[in-house]
Amino acid sequence: MQLVKTVAAMQRLARQWRRAVTQIGFVPTMGYLHEGHLSLVKRARRAVAKNGRVVVSIYVNPTQFGPKEDLASYPRDLKRDLKLCRAAGVDAVFAPADAEMYRSDFSTCVVEEKLSRTMEGVSRPAHFRGVATVVAKLFNIVRPDVAIFGQKDFQQAAIIKRMVADLNFPVKIIVAPTLRERDGLAMSSRNRYLDPEQRAQAVILYHALNAAKAAVRRKPTSAGKMKTDIKRFITAAPLARLDYVEFFDPETLRTVSEVKTGMHMALAVFVGKTRLIDNAPL
C-alpha cells in the first residue's frame, strides 16, 4: 500500500494506472475509520475487481465546517487508519495537508443550488459548498472510475450525484448501505464523542426512524403531525435535542406534505453536544 501526500504524486500514480487500463475505485473519508468506512472499501474492491486499484482519501476538509463546528477536535489517527486500510487491501491512501489542497489564494468553489437548500443545507449553510468543492478536487486528483459514498449521508450522496451529472465527471457513483452498531446506531466517527450515558441515548435516532416506519405502515399522515410526533418521541431521551426532521421524495429531495410509504425520512439530533444524523426509507 502506498501513502501519497501530494496532489502531483497522486495524479501521477493515477495516470500510471490509467495507462495500464486499470480501473480505479475511490472512497473519500475524513479518517478515524470504522467498519462503515471499511464496508465502502469492500464495495469499491468489488466494483473494480482484483485487477483494479482502490484509493482511500483521508482528509478533514476545513471548508465544510462552520465557524462553531468541530474542525479542531474532529478525531484524527492516521497511523491507525493506515493500518486498517492496509488490512483491508487498499492500494493507496491519499492524505494531503491543507496547504496541498487549498492554495493561499484559493477562490473557486462548487455550489449545487437545489438539493442543498434543505436539511443539512439549512442547519449548516456553507457545508455542501465545502463538500462539493473538495469532492470535485478529489475526483480531479484521484481520477476514479467509480466512487463509493455511504447512505448515512443521504443528502450529500444525492448532491454529489447531481454534481457528477451536471459537470460531466466521468465517475460512477455508488451509494452503499448504512452500517449500524448492534443496537441500531449508525456508525460514525463522531460517536467517539459520546460518553456512556449519551451513547445509550443516541440510539433514539434509530428508534425514531422505526417509529415513523411503523406509523406510515398503519396509514399516511401529514408531515406536520409526524414532525410533532417525532419531536415528542426524541424528548424521551433527556440528553437528546432535535435539530430537524424532514420527510421528502428520495429522488428529488423535495419535502412532502403527506408522509406515506415510499417517502424518505432524515433527522439530525444533538446528544449532549454531539450532533448525529440518520435517515431511512419509509
C-alpha positions as CSV (number, residue, x, y, z in Angstrom):
1,M,0.0,0.0,0.0
2,Q,1.3,3.5,-0.9
3,L,0.9,6.6,1.2
4,V,0.6,9.6,-1.0
5,K,0.7,13.1,0.4
6,T,0.9,15.5,-2.6
7,V,-1.6,16.2,-5.4
8,A,1.1,15.8,-8.0
9,A,2.2,12.4,-6.8
10,M,-1.5,11.2,-6.6
11,Q,-2.2,12.4,-10.1
12,R,1.0,10.8,-11.4
13,L,0.0,7.5,-9.8
14,A,-3.5,7.7,-11.3
15,R,-2.1,8.4,-14.7
16,Q,0.2,5.3,-14.4
17,W,-2.8,3.1,-13.5
18,R,-4.9,4.6,-16.3
19,R,-2.2,3.9,-18.9
20,A,-2.3,0.3,-17.8
21,V,-6.1,0.4,-18.4
22,T,-6.6,-0.2,-14.7
23,Q,-9.9,0.7,-13.1
24,I,-9.7,3.0,-10.0
25,G,-12.2,2.8,-7.1
26,F,-12.3,5.6,-4.7
27,V,-13.5,6.0,-1.1
28,P,-13.3,9.6,0.2
29,T,-13.2,9.9,4.0
30,M,-12.2,12.3,6.8
31,G,-10.4,9.5,8.6
32,Y,-10.8,7.9,12.0
33,L,-12.1,4.9,10.1
34,H,-14.6,2.4,11.4
35,E,-16.4,-0.6,10.0
36,G,-18.7,1.6,8.0
37,H,-15.8,3.0,6.1
38,L,-14.3,-0.4,5.6
39,S,-17.6,-1.7,4.1
40,L,-17.2,1.1,1.5
41,V,-13.7,-0.1,0.8
42,K,-15.0,-3.6,0.2
43,R,-17.7,-2.3,-2.1
44,A,-15.0,-0.4,-4.1
45,R,-13.0,-3.5,-4.4
46,R,-16.0,-5.4,-5.8
47,A,-16.5,-2.6,-8.3
48,V,-13.0,-2.7,-9.7
49,A,-12.2,-6.4,-9.1
50,K,-8.8,-7.8,-8.2
51,N,-7.0,-6.2,-11.1
52,G,-8.3,-2.7,-10.2
53,R,-6.9,-0.2,-7.7
54,V,-8.7,1.1,-4.6
55,V,-7.8,4.6,-3.2
56,V,-8.9,5.9,0.1
57,S,-8.5,9.6,0.8
58,I,-8.1,10.7,4.5
59,Y,-8.6,14.5,4.7
60,V,-10.5,16.5,7.3
61,N,-11.7,19.2,4.9
62,P,-11.9,22.6,6.6
63,T,-14.2,24.2,4.1
64,Q,-17.2,22.0,5.0
65,F,-17.0,23.0,8.7
66,G,-18.8,26.1,10.1
67,P,-17.1,28.5,12.4
68,K,-18.5,27.0,15.6
69,E,-18.3,23.3,14.5
70,D,-15.8,20.6,15.5
71,L,-13.0,21.1,12.9
72,A,-10.2,21.4,15.6
73,S,-11.5,18.5,17.7
74,Y,-12.5,16.1,14.9
75,P,-10.9,12.7,15.6
76,R,-7.7,12.0,13.8
77,D,-5.4,9.0,13.9
78,L,-3.6,8.5,10.6
79,K,-1.4,5.7,11.9
80,R,-4.4,3.7,13.0
81,D,-6.2,4.4,9.7
82,L,-3.3,3.3,7.6
83,K,-3.2,0.0,9.5
84,L,-6.9,-0.5,8.8
85,C,-6.5,0.4,5.1
86,R,-3.6,-2.0,4.7
87,A,-5.5,-4.8,6.3
88,A,-8.5,-4.1,4.0
89,G,-6.4,-4.3,0.8
90,V,-6.3,-0.6,-0.1
91,D,-3.7,0.1,-2.8
92,A,-3.1,3.8,-2.0
93,V,-4.1,6.3,0.7
94,F,-4.1,9.9,-0.3
95,A,-3.6,12.0,2.9
96,P,-2.8,15.6,1.9
97,A,-2.2,18.6,4.2
98,D,-4.5,21.7,4.0
99,A,-1.8,23.7,2.1
100,E,-1.6,21.0,-0.5
101,M,-5.4,21.1,-1.1
102,Y,-6.0,24.8,-0.8
103,R,-3.5,27.4,-2.0
104,S,-3.3,30.6,0.0
105,D,-5.1,32.5,-2.8
106,F,-7.8,29.7,-3.4
107,S,-11.0,31.4,-4.6
108,T,-13.0,28.8,-6.6
109,C,-15.9,26.8,-5.2
110,V,-18.5,24.4,-6.5
111,V,-22.1,25.2,-5.4
112,E,-25.2,22.9,-6.0
113,E,-28.2,25.2,-5.8
114,K,-31.3,22.9,-5.5
115,L,-30.7,19.8,-3.5
116,S,-28.6,21.6,-0.9
117,R,-31.4,24.0,0.2
118,T,-33.0,21.8,2.8
119,M,-32.0,19.8,5.9
120,E,-28.2,19.9,6.3
121,G,-28.1,22.9,3.9
122,V,-30.2,24.9,6.4
123,S,-28.6,23.7,9.6
124,R,-25.0,24.0,8.1
125,P,-25.3,26.8,5.5
126,A,-21.8,26.5,3.9
127,H,-21.4,22.8,4.4
128,F,-22.3,21.5,1.0
129,R,-20.3,24.1,-0.8
130,G,-17.3,22.8,1.0
131,V,-18.3,19.2,0.3
132,A,-18.9,19.7,-3.4
133,T,-15.7,21.6,-3.8
134,V,-13.4,19.1,-2.1
135,V,-15.1,16.1,-3.8
136,A,-14.7,17.8,-7.2
137,K,-11.0,18.4,-6.4
138,L,-10.5,14.8,-5.2
139,F,-12.1,13.5,-8.4
140,N,-9.6,15.5,-10.4
141,I,-6.7,14.3,-8.3
142,V,-7.6,10.6,-8.0
143,R,-9.4,10.3,-11.3
144,P,-11.6,7.4,-10.2
145,D,-13.8,5.3,-12.4
146,V,-16.1,4.7,-9.5
147,A,-16.6,6.4,-6.1
148,I,-18.4,5.0,-3.1
149,F,-20.4,7.0,-0.7
150,G,-22.4,5.9,2.4
151,Q,-26.2,6.2,2.6
152,K,-25.9,7.7,6.1
153,D,-25.1,11.0,4.4
154,F,-28.1,10.6,2.1
155,Q,-28.3,14.3,1.1
156,Q,-24.6,14.5,0.5
157,A,-24.7,11.5,-1.8
158,A,-27.6,13.0,-3.8
159,I,-25.7,16.3,-4.2
160,I,-22.6,14.5,-5.4
161,K,-24.6,12.5,-7.9
162,R,-26.1,15.7,-9.2
163,M,-22.7,17.4,-9.4
164,V,-21.3,14.5,-11.4
165,A,-24.2,14.6,-13.8
166,D,-24.2,18.4,-14.1
167,L,-20.5,18.8,-14.5
168,N,-19.9,15.7,-16.6
169,F,-17.5,14.0,-14.3
170,P,-16.7,10.5,-15.8
171,V,-17.3,8.8,-12.5
172,K,-19.9,6.2,-11.5
173,I,-21.3,7.0,-8.0
174,I,-22.3,4.0,-5.8
175,V,-24.3,4.6,-2.6
176,A,-23.7,1.8,-0.1
177,P,-26.0,0.9,2.8
178,T,-25.5,2.4,6.2
179,L,-23.7,0.2,8.6
180,R,-25.0,0.1,12.2
181,E,-24.0,-1.0,15.6
182,R,-25.8,-3.9,17.2
183,D,-28.3,-1.6,18.8
184,G,-29.0,0.2,15.5
185,L,-26.9,3.4,16.0
186,A,-25.4,4.4,12.6
187,M,-21.7,4.1,12.7
188,S,-19.9,7.5,12.7
189,S,-16.5,8.8,13.6
190,R,-18.3,11.3,15.9
191,N,-19.8,8.5,18.0
192,R,-16.5,8.6,19.9
193,Y,-17.5,11.9,21.4
194,L,-20.3,10.2,23.3
195,D,-19.9,9.3,27.0
196,P,-21.6,6.0,28.1
197,E,-24.9,7.7,29.1
198,Q,-25.0,9.7,25.9
199,R,-24.1,6.6,23.8
200,A,-27.0,4.7,25.4
201,Q,-29.4,7.5,24.5
202,A,-28.1,8.1,21.0
203,V,-30.0,5.1,19.7
204,I,-33.1,7.3,19.9
205,L,-32.4,8.3,16.3
206,Y,-32.7,4.7,15.1
207,H,-35.8,4.2,17.2
208,A,-37.4,7.4,15.8
209,L,-36.9,6.0,12.2
210,N,-38.5,2.8,13.2
211,A,-41.4,4.6,14.9
212,A,-42.0,6.6,11.7
213,K,-41.9,3.4,9.6
214,A,-44.5,1.8,11.8
215,A,-46.7,4.9,11.7
216,V,-46.8,5.1,7.8
217,R,-47.5,1.3,7.6
218,R,-50.7,2.0,9.5
219,K,-51.8,5.0,7.5
220,P,-50.5,8.1,5.7
221,T,-50.0,11.0,8.0
222,S,-49.5,14.8,7.5
223,A,-45.8,15.8,7.7
224,G,-46.7,18.4,10.3
225,K,-48.2,15.9,12.6
226,M,-45.4,13.4,12.0
227,K,-42.8,16.0,12.8
228,T,-44.6,16.8,16.1
229,D,-44.8,13.2,17.0
230,I,-41.1,12.6,16.2
231,K,-40.0,15.7,18.3
232,R,-42.1,14.3,21.2
233,F,-40.5,10.9,20.6
234,I,-37.0,12.3,20.8
235,T,-37.6,14.1,24.1
236,A,-37.9,10.6,25.7
237,A,-34.1,10.7,25.7
238,P,-33.3,13.5,28.2
239,L,-29.9,14.2,26.7
240,A,-31.2,14.4,23.1
241,R,-32.4,17.6,21.3
242,L,-33.9,17.5,17.8
243,D,-32.2,19.8,15.3
244,Y,-34.5,18.9,12.4
245,V,-36.6,16.1,10.9
246,E,-37.8,16.1,7.3
247,F,-39.9,13.8,5.1
248,F,-39.1,14.0,1.4
249,D,-39.1,12.4,-2.0
250,P,-35.9,10.3,-2.3
251,E,-35.3,11.2,-5.9
252,T,-35.9,15.0,-5.8
253,L,-35.3,15.7,-2.1
254,R,-38.5,17.8,-2.2
255,T,-40.3,17.9,1.1
256,V,-43.8,16.3,1.2
257,S,-46.9,17.4,2.9
258,E,-48.2,13.8,3.4
259,V,-45.9,11.1,4.7
260,K,-46.6,7.7,3.2
261,T,-44.8,4.5,2.2
262,G,-42.1,5.3,-0.4
263,M,-41.1,8.6,1.2
264,H,-37.7,9.1,2.9
265,M,-37.0,10.5,6.4
266,A,-33.9,12.2,7.7
267,L,-33.1,13.7,11.0
268,A,-30.4,15.4,13.0
269,V,-30.2,15.2,16.8
270,F,-27.8,16.7,19.3
271,V,-27.0,14.1,22.0
272,G,-25.2,16.3,24.5
273,K,-23.0,18.5,22.3
274,T,-22.6,15.8,19.6
275,R,-24.7,16.2,16.5
276,L,-25.7,12.9,14.9
277,I,-27.6,12.3,11.6
278,D,-29.5,9.4,10.2
279,N,-32.1,8.6,7.6
280,A,-34.1,5.7,6.2
281,P,-36.8,4.9,3.5
282,L,-40.3,4.7,4.9
